[in-house]
Amino acid sequence: MTKPAFYITTPIYYPSADLHIGHAYCTTIADTIARYKRANGFDVQFITGSDEHGLKIQRKAESFGVKPIEYTDKIVADFKKLWEMLGVSYTSFVRTSSPEHEKTVQTLLQKVWEQGDIYKKDYEGLYCVPCESFWTEHQVEEAGGVCPDCGRPVEKMRESSYFFRMSKYADRILEYIETHPDFIQPVSRRNEMINFIKQGLEDLCISRSSFDWGIQVPFDPKHVVYVWFDALLAYFTGIGFGRDMDKFNRFWPADLHLVGKEIVRFHTIIWPAMLMAMGFDLPKEVYGHGWLVVDGDKMSKSKGNVVDPVQPIQEFGADAVRYFLLREINLGSDGNYSRKGLIKRFNSDLANDLGNLQYRTVSMIDKYHGGIVHKTVVESETDEKFRSLAAETLQNYRAAMDKYALNDGIKAIWAYVGAANKYIDETTPWILAKDPAQAKRLEAVMYNLADAVRNIAILISSMMPFTAPKIFEQLGLTVPEQFNLNDVAWGNFPDGTKVAKGQPIFPRIEEEEEDKPAEAKKEAKPAKKEKKADKRNAGVVTPDQCTIEDFGKLDLRVGTILSAEKMPNADKLLKIQVQVGDETRTIVSGIAPYYKEEELTGKNVIVIANLKPAKLRGVESRGMLLAASDGQGNLKLAEVPGIASGSKVK
């Protein structure tokens, strides 16, 4: 059976030498949607590219003493490197400097010329080189004597140019927008475009003769095609126009043009007018996403806050960056990027929630069943409710993603992650493991968890393409060439599979000094001068007294021991995994002479949770277990059975 077609595009990016986090944001959204559609059985074309022509590029190349194509070659290589780092699965990268694109532009421009929708006239205006836009004197005056878009100086230019009769199509465009409410999203952008058209459309300058870096106008070689009649047609070139018309006809019209809100006007007014003149259907939807600000402030070179996306990818990993951008920002609204916010999301959502669930599940299967997953069913209300979450989550996820509500889609998955972590706490596998009569029950719990983690891996595969395969590998499953959302269901985990326990996928990040709140950086006040010892305490063996304020600095929490193992070449040390509330911590403790590893699993103990981390034998220990010792070779951990993990000890 033929798969349904789906065609999505990013903007054809201008080849700026300074790639920023906004490029990564838009392309990550598009890639996530493309991957989601593939996982739903669609045949997807996903196009991105580079808009390489124009006076600005020509001047920039001249300033470096190179040809324009040499200048853009380097930047395009940087684009492709970034997309590879982010795992972007585009099907075609269109360069407007390519011979294929030149043919597309010249063929269609000739058609519009021959039908009388293009004419030539002398033109004088104020021109912004960076924006490649002409402005009237009135528009520039209203903006304070600068470009109304970017605020930079404009130049007076006079030349003979060709114009496209865009005004001829104004009424048709307005009617189309008003009768197709989903064409422009979100609704606020749609209203802006309607108001813009009602103010009256002018004809569009489509050629220049004052520079030569561009595609020659087929009916006048002294002119080169100017901006939008060049760049926008990359959406045709990318799906084979003029080379593979069967493919072109299968995928056009585009299902979704994803663009920044600043270029919605070009995609919903100029592009429709061009398509109407050329005799093609309009795209089904244009979505104008918001801007990214950095720490609440607009990105600017002068402010020094432009974020190079390569840096956070190298520091935190591509999937952590992708997750943050998709989870933190509602599509259509402006969003805030901050390193501190990314670390917070990483630790709470990825390390504590998802990573913790995956690691605990595989570790317990490895510990209790030798790594083998047994498909066992023991009927219980808790299990029945948990098993039903697979279908429920899939339904909620699809409902959100079909509306491009990516943020809501992630929330649906993380509700499932949270439920799985809660299921562990409710079923207490470490207690079941101590009772031979509960062997089948333990098998069922382990199977339900393994199956849930498998389902979650499939669900996150669209947004976290590097993490999903890692989870499958640790579950002992074969990574499919294409994840399929129809596989999200209870009971699809193969019976008898052996897991392959590895390292935690998302180890927690310790915040550095500059990431902490300002109040945490303040130096402690010098200690007050000690008072003389109180004679009333004479004969009592006790250290110096502390105040209630001193005691209050300790964060004592209940923790549940998940596992313990001996440290290499250290007779007294155990490396212990402790569940403290929503997170799993590694604590190195010198209790090996007093406890066997298997004795510790499932114990509820008291943890000093805010003790400064320390490295012991190369392992970072995050906390301390409270214990009592009589000084005669006896030591017992302080235990609090029946108290929930994470509870505060007062």
N, C-alpha and C positions, 0 to 999 in steps of 0.2 A: 504494500500500500504506500502511495506517495505521501511523504511527510508534508504537513502544512508549512508554508513559507513565512519567514519573519525577517524583516530588514530594519536594522538600527544603525544610526550614524552618530559619531561625535562631530563637533565642529571640525572643519579643515583648518588646523591650527596654524597661526602665523609663526614662522620660524624664528622666534626670539632666542637670543643666546642665553637667556636666563629662564630656564624652566622653573616653575614654582608649584607649590602644593595644590593650587587651583587646577592645573593641568591634570594632576593625579586624581583629583576629586571627580571631575567630570568623566574621565575615562574609566575610572573604577566603577562608577554608576552604570555606564553603558556596558561594560564587560560583565557585571553582575546580572544585568537584565538579559544579555545575550546567553550567558551560561544557564540562567534559569529557563529560558525558552528551549535550549537544547535538551536540558534535563526533563522537559515536558514533551519531548518528541518532535520539536520543530526543526526544520531545515533553516539554519540561520546564516544570514550575511551581515557581517559587522564591519563597517567601514570607518576608518580614520585616515588622517593624512596631513599634508603640509601645503599651505598656501604661499608659494615661493616668489611670486612676481611683484613688481612695483618699484616706485622710485626710492622708497626707504631702503629696500634691500640693495638696490643698485648703489646708492650712496654709501651704505655701510660696507659693502664689498670693496668699493674704491678706497675707502679709508684704511682698509687692511692691505690694499695692494693686490687683491685677488679678483677673479671673475665671480659674478653673482652665483653661478652654479657651484663653484668651489666653496664659497661661503656657506651656501645652504646645505651642501653635502655633509659638512661636519655637524651642523645642527640637527639634520634629519637622523644622522647616526646616533646622536644623543637621545632624540625622541625614542627611537627604536630600542635603545638600551634601557631606557626608563620603563617602557612598556613591557620589556622582557622581565625586568626585575619585579614588576607588579603582577606578572602573570596574565597580561592582557591578551585575549584570544581573538584578535581581529582577523578577519578573513582577507582583507585587502588594505594596504597602506597606499593611498593615492598621492602622488606628488604632482602638483600642477605643472611642473617643468617636464613631465614625461611626454614622449611622443604620442602615447595613447590618449592622453588628456588633450593635447593640442588638437588632435583630429576631432575629438568630441566637440570641443568649443568651436572650431572653425566650421564644422558641418552644420551645427545648430544656429550659429550666428548668420550664416549664409541664408538659411531657411527664413529666419525672421526678417532679414534685409530684403529678400525677394518678395515677401508679402507686404512690404511697405511700412513695417513697424519700426524702422530705423531711419534716421535722417541726420544730416550733417549741418553744423552751424558753428560760428565763432563763439567762444565762451570766455568770459572774464569773471574771475571770482577769487575768493580768499580760500587758500588751500592749506590743509593740515597734512604734512608729510607723514607723521607717525600713524594717523588714522586713515590716511589716503581718502580724505573727504573734502569736497568743496562746500563752502558755507557762504550765505549771503551776508552783506555788510550788516544788515539788521540783526541777524542771528549772532554774529560776532560781537556787535555792540552790546546786546543783551547779556552776553557771557563775560563782559568786562574787557573786550578787546582780544580775547584768546579763543582757542577752539572750544566750542560748547561741550564737546565730549571729554577731552583729556586735559583741557586747561593750558595747553602749550601754545607757543606763538604760531601764527598762520602766515602764509606768504601770498602775495598777490600774483596771480598767474593769468595769462591770456593765451589761448591757443584754440585751434580749430579741432573740434571733437565730434564724434558720433553720439547720438542720443537715442535711447529706447523710449517709445511712446507709452510709458508706464501709466500716465494719466488716463489713457484710453481704457484701462482695465480696472480703474478705481471702484466703480459701481459693482462690477462682478465680484471683486475681492471682498468688498463689504458685505454683499449679499451672502457669499459663501461662508464668511466668518459667522454671520448672524444665524445662518441655517444649519451650521455644523458646530454645535457648542463644545465638542471635544477637540476641535482642531487646534486650539491654542490653550495650553495649560501652563500654570494654574490660571484660575479665572481672572485674577488681578492683571495678568499680562494681556489677556484677551480684551479686557476693558480698555487698557492703554492703547492697544492697536486700533480698536474701533474709533476712539477719539482722535487718534493721529490721522486716520484716513478721512474722517469727516472734516478735518481742517483743510483738505485738498492735497492731492498728490501732484508733484512736479515730474516732468520727464527725467529720465536717468541718464547721466553721462556714462558711456560704456567704452570709450577709447581715449588714448592719450598719444600725443605726437612729440612731447618734449623729452621723452626718454625711450629707450628701446628694449629694456628687460621685461619681456612679456611675450604673449602669443600674438603673432601678426594677424591683423584684421584681414580676412580672406579677400575682401573686395577693395582694400586699400592698404598695401604693404607698408606705407609710411606711418601707419597707426598700429599701436598694440592694444589688445583688449584690456580693459580696466576693471579690476577688482571683482565685482560680484558676478558679472557674466563669465568670469573665469572660475573663481573659487567654487561657487555653488554647483556648477556642472560636474564637479568632482564626484558628486553623489550619483551621477550617471556613469561616469568612467569606472567607478568602483565595482559596478555590477555588469560590466561588459557591453555598454552601449557602443554600437558600431562594430563590435567584434564578435559578440555572442548574444544575439538578440533574443534567443529563446530564454537565456538566463535573465536578461534584462526584463523581459515581459513577465517572467515568473515572479520577480521580486519588486518591480515597481508597480504601484506607488509605495514609498517607504512607510513602514509602520510607525517609526518614531525617529524624529530628528531631536537629539538631545543637545541643547545649546545653553550658553550662559545668558542671563537675562539681558545683557547689554547688546546682544545681537539677535534678539527675538524679532525685532522690526525687519531686519533683512531677510529672515527666513519666513516671515508670515505676510509680507507685503511685496518686496522685490521678487522673491523666489516664486510666489504664486503668479505674479504678473508675467514673469518669464515663461512659466509652465503653460499658462493659458495661451500665450502667444505662440508657443511651440506645439501646442495641441496635446499636452500630456496631463494626466490626472494629478491632482495635488496630493502631497503626503497626508497620511491619515492623522498624524498628530505632531505638533511641535511643542516640546516641553522646555520652558525656560527656568533652569535651576538658579538658585541664589549664589551669592558670592561668599568666599571664605575670608574672614578677618582673622588676624593673629593676635591672640591675647586681648581681644576686644577692639583692635585697631586695624584699619585698612592697611593692606600690604603696600609698602612703598620703598623704593631704593633709598630715598633720602632719609627714611626712618630706620633703615637697616634691619627691617623685620621681614624681608622676603624669605620664605622657607623653601630651601632646596629639598625636594622630596627624597632625594637619594640618601640624605643623612638619616632621617628617621627610619627608612627602610633598612639601612645597614645596622642601625642600632637596635631596633625592635623587631624587625622582620616584616616582610611585605604584607602578610595576612593581618598582623596587628594594626598596621596603618590602614589597610582596607577596612577592617572591622570598625575602627574608630571613626573614619569618615562616613561610613554608612549608618552606624548606630547613633552617632552624636548629632547628626544634622538631618532635619526634616527636608526632604526634597522639595524645592520650590522656595524655601526660606533661606536667608543668609545664615551662615554657621560660623562658629568660633573654633579655631584650631589653637591648641596649646600643648606644649610638651608635657606639662603637668597633668592636663586632662587626659592625654593619651596614656600616661603611666597609670593613672587612676583606673581607667577603663581596662587596661591590660591586667592589672592586679585583681580587680574585682570580678570582671566578666570572663576573662580568658584563663588566668591562673587559678583563681578561687573556684569559679563555677565549672567551666568546661574542662580545663586541664585537670582539675581535681577529680571530677567525675570519671574521666577516662582513666586516669592513673590509679585511682582507688579500685575501679572495676577490674582492670587487668591484674593488679597486684593481688586482689582477693582470689580471683580465679586461679592465678598461679600458686598462691599459698594453700588454698583449701582443696583444690582439685587437680593439682599438678599441671595447671595450665589448660586443662581440657574443659570445653563448654558442653554440658549435657542438656539436651532439650527435654526438660522435665516440667510437667504442669501439676501444681498443687492448688486446688481451687480455694480461693479466699477472696473476700471483698476487696482487700487492699490490692491484690494482684490483678484482679479483674479491672479495677479502676485504672491501675497503672498501664496495663496492656492497651486499654482503649485510647490512651493519649496519643499513640502513633497516628491513628486515623484523624483524630481531632486536631492535632497539631498540623498535619499536612493540609487539612481543609482550611484552617486559619491562615497558614503560610501562603497558600495559593491565592486566597482571597485578597491578601495584602499585596502580593507581588504582581498580580494581574492589574492592579490599580497603580503600579509603580510606587507603592508605599513601602519602600525598602526598610525603613525604620521599623514599621509595624511588623514586617515579616521577620525581622531579627528578634523582636520582642516575643513573637509567637514561639520561636525556637527556644529562646532562653527560658520561657515558662516551662517548657519540657525539660530542659537541663535542670532547672530548680526542682521540678517534681522528682526527677531521678535521684538527685542528691537527698531529697527528703525521704524517698523510698528506702535508701540505705539506712538512714537514721531510724526509720520506723521498723524495718525488718531485722536490724542488728545482726548481720551475718556473723560477726565475731562471737556472738553468744550462741547462735545456732550451731557453729562449728564445734562447740564443746559438748554437744549433746548428740550422740549417735542416733537417737530416735528422730532427730530433725534432719537427717542426711538428705532426704528427698526434698524437703523444704528448702534447704540451702542450695541444692542444685537448681531448683526453680527460680530462686531469687537471683542467683548468678546468671542464669539464662536470660531472665527478664532485663537485667542490667546490660548484659552484652548486646542484646538485641536493641535496646534503647540507644546505646552509644552508636551502634551501627546506623540506626535511623537518623540520629542527629548528624553524623558525619555526612550522610547523603544530603540532608537539608542544608548544611552549611557549605556544601561544595561550590555553590555558585558565587558566594561572597568570599570564601576562604579556600581557594583552589590548591594551596600548598598543604593546608592542615588536614583536609578530608582524607587524602591518600595516606598521610602519616598515621591517622587513627585506624584506618583499615589495616595497615601493615601491623600495628601493635595488636589488633584484634585477630591477626592471623588470616585475614581475608585477602583475596586477590583484588587488587585495585582495578576497577573496570576502565575501559578506554573512555566511556562516557557514563557518568552517574545518571541514574534514572529515578525520578521522583515516584514512579509507580512501584518501586521496590520498598518504599517507606510503608511498612505494615508490620504488625506483630507476627513473629513466628518465622521470619525469613532468614534468621541466623542459622547456618548449617550445623546440625548436630555433630558432635565429635571434633569440632575445630579446636586446634591448639593455639592459644594466644602466644604472642611474642613480646613479652614485657620489655619495655625500653625506658629511656629517660623521660621525665616529665616534658610534655610538649611545650608548655608555657611556664617555665620557672619564674617564680615571683621576682619582680624588680625592686630592689631596695632604692628608695629615693635618696638622691644625693643632696648635699646641703642646700644647693641652689633651688632644689625642687620643693623644699619644705616651706611651710608657712613662716611668715616673718617672725611671729612670736616664738617659734621653735628655735630660731637662730640666736635669740638673745643669750648673752653669756649669763651663766648662773651668778647670783650675787655671792660675794665672799662669805664664807661661813662665819657666824658670830663666834666670838671668843668663848671657848668652853668654860662652863662653870666648874667649880670644885665638886668632887663627888659628894653625894648626899650620904651622910653617916648612917641614915636609916637603912641603907642598902648594904651595910657592912656584912660580909660573910656570904652574900649572894653571888654566885658565879654568873655574871652577865656582862655583855659588852656595854659600851656607852649607850645611854638611853636615847631614844629617838622620839620626836614629837608625833602627834597625830597627823600633822602635815607631811612629815617624812614618810609615814606609813601609807598615806594617801597617794603617794607618787607611784606605788606599785600597782600594776594592773594584773590582778590575780584572776585567772579564768579556769573553768573546768574544760579539760581536754580529754578526748577519747583516743587511746592508743590503737592505731590501725595495724602497725607492723613494727618489728624490730629485727635488726640484724647486727652481727658483730662487725666492728671496724677492723680492717686489715692491720695486722701488726700492732694491735692494741688490746691487751688482755682485759682491761677494765672498762673499755668504752663500747657502748651500743649506739648505733644510728637508729633513731626511733622516728616514725611518722606519726604525728599527732594531729587529730582533727580538732580544731578550736573554732567553734562556730561554723562559719562558711568557708574557712580556709584550712589547708593542710600545711603543717610546718615540719621541718626537719629539726630535731633536737638531738644533740650528742650528749649522752649522759654516762657517768662513770658507775653504772649499777650492774655491769656484767657479772661481777662476783656474787651478786645476790639474787639475780633473776635469770631464768632461761628465756630465750626469745619468745617461745610460744606461750609462756605464762603471762606475758604482758598484753597480748592482743585483746582488746575489748575493755581494758581497765579504764575507769574514769578517774583521772588524776588532776592535780592542781598544777597549773603552769604559770610561771611569771612571764606574762605575755609581752611586756614592754622592756625586757632586758635587751641591752644593746647587742646585736648579732656579733658572734665571734667565730673565727675559723679554728677548728680543731682537726689536726691531721688532714688539712686540705678541704674539710667539709664545713660549710657555714651552718652554725647552730643558732636557731632563732627562738630562744627561750630557755627556761630551766624548770625541771620537775622538782616539786617539793617532796622531801623525804625526811624521816626521823631516824637518828642514829644514836645508839647508847654508848658509843665509844668502845664497845667490847666486841666489835665484829658483826654487829647486827644492824641491818638497815631495812626500813620499810617505807614504800611510797605512801604519801598521803592520798587516800582514795575517797571518792565521794560517789558511791554507786547510786544510780537512779536520778542523778541530776543531769540535765541536758547539756550537751557540749556547747561551750561558749558562754555559759552562765557565769556571772561575776561572783567572785568569792569576796565576802565582806567581813 
